[in-house]
Amino acid sequence: MDFAKRFLFKSQPNQEMTMHAARSIAGALFALAVSAPASAAIREEPVSYKDGDTVMKGFVVYDDARKAKRPGIVVVHEWWGITKHVHDSARSLAAMGYTAFIADMYGEGKTADNPKTAGELSGSVSKNTALMQARFNAARDALARHATVDPKRIGAVGFCFGGSVVLDMARVGADLGGVAAFHAGLTTSTPAAPGKVKAKVLVQNGADDPFIKPDSVEAFKKEMVLAKVNYHYIDYRGAVHAFTNPEATEAGKKFNLPLAYNAAADKQSKAEMAKFFAEIFGRK
């Protein structure tokens, strides 16, 4: 009511303020407030799903202010498991208008706090293509069933180990519109075959990543060309492994590994990913 009086006195200084007028303005202001559209609200919900008898513990992340069905993006974690970086990446995708599903590739939500355990966990999946495919498909299917998702528009994003996973899922012909791989290993036991790959492919790696050898890059590009894959490969000068993860520099120092965050490469690569998915699924 005080605000209504101040507003009327300021706009009509020569007219007498009445309580009726004040009530009318206050009522109008209240109506405007309650009728204003709700702001975006990113929801993150834990999801239990199964691969055979193994319980997988993932997360679905979406903007509940949006009502229309939207494309879904499977997000595959680094070799550490599901970390803050993975959660933040999923939230960013949700803010872009997608429903993101953080896949649990290890089962029971397992994570690693050291390279030895991380290597064991990631190796148990990467060395077993059938297991990798089953666990990825379990996450994809759970995402496709979510009420916010258009099941005909599904993509995937992966980081490091997860980048290799999404590339291999594209290679085996997973039903995906596109996959975006960040600082991903490129070698595989299941090379792409002509006519097999349905997804468009975006790979973004650090040009100075010692884990990604130049010959593996050339072999990957040759594989994509021979298989007639619609792909785009980007190298970021000065960037090393895990360049999108703000916690990578500290982990690199702690474990004496060539890991480091690169803000410029992170920003540019995320912009490239946004453009990539917008071209596949339509602008939001």
Secondary structure, DSSP 4 states (H G I P E B T S, - for coil): -HHHHHHHHHH-TTS---HHHHHHHHHHHHHHHHHSPPPP-EEEEEEEEEETTEEEEEEEEEETT--S-EEEEEEE-BTTBS-HHHHHHHHHHHHTTPEEEEE-SSSTT---SSHHHHHHHHHHHHT-HHHHHHHHHHHHHHHHTSTTEEEEEEEEEEETHHHHHHHHHHHTT-S-SEEEEES-----SS---TTT--SEEEEEEETT-TTS-HHHHHHHHHHHHHTT--EEEEEETT--BTTT-TTHHHHHHHHT-SB---HHHHHHHHHHHHHHHHHHH---
